[in-house]
Amino acid sequence: MSSRVRKMSKTDKNQAKFQLNHRKLSGPAGDGAEPGSERGPDMPSGEEQDLRQILVAMQHSLTRIDGKIDSLSYRMDRMTECLDKHAERLDQSERWVSAVEPRQTQLATRHVKLNKELNYLHLKVDDLEARSRRNNLRIVGVAECTAIDNMEGFIEHLLVQLLRRTTFSDLFVVERVHRSLATCPPPRPIIARLLNYRDHDAALRRTRELKT
């Protein structure tokens, strides 16, 4: 508002100067005499009228400029308020970022640690899965007949008949047996888990010998 007051005072000074020049040019007419009743010693009345018209036009222009200055001052005040609000919001955002940044660092460190643990668990699961399948035999071509009460004993007897009893050790035991869950035409393969891995390797070796 102080800048506006300074601008208004300059405008008033300019208007006062123009009015003073106007009175000097008008002569006695400014004191109640009719305009143009007396002429200056060196200036025709036509030129006086032209100057008066110019002065009047300049006064109107100053009035319009003054109004535009008021409008600009109002807009500048609005812009200043808007900038103050944005500055306040920016300060709040900076404070929020400063508060969140340490927590973000902690979360990033924890994320890296959890990723390492997850990778380790994946490797562990893969290893356990491979170990659990290490003693498995896949037997194909066995008809899906009626349910057998002792499926493990049936597979033991079948393997001894196909591969000979001498192929296996004295500890030969079929631990678990189940049909494959894959969607394929019957008969579905049989998955048999042997208790002793030596019997598993011997069965595979004997199967390759019979194929040759």
Buried (B, 14 or more C-beta within 10 A) or exposed (E): EEEBEEBBEEBEEBBEEBEEEBEEBBBEBEEEEEBBEEEEEEEEEEEBEEBBEEBEEBBEEBEEEBEEBEEEBEEEEEEEEEEEEEEEEEEEEEEEEEEEEEEEEEEEEEEEEEEEEEEEEEEEEEEEEEEEEEBEBEBEEBEEEEEEEEBBEBBBEBBBEEBEEEBBEEEBEBEBBEBBEEEEEEBBBBBBBBEBEEBBEBBEEBBEEEEE
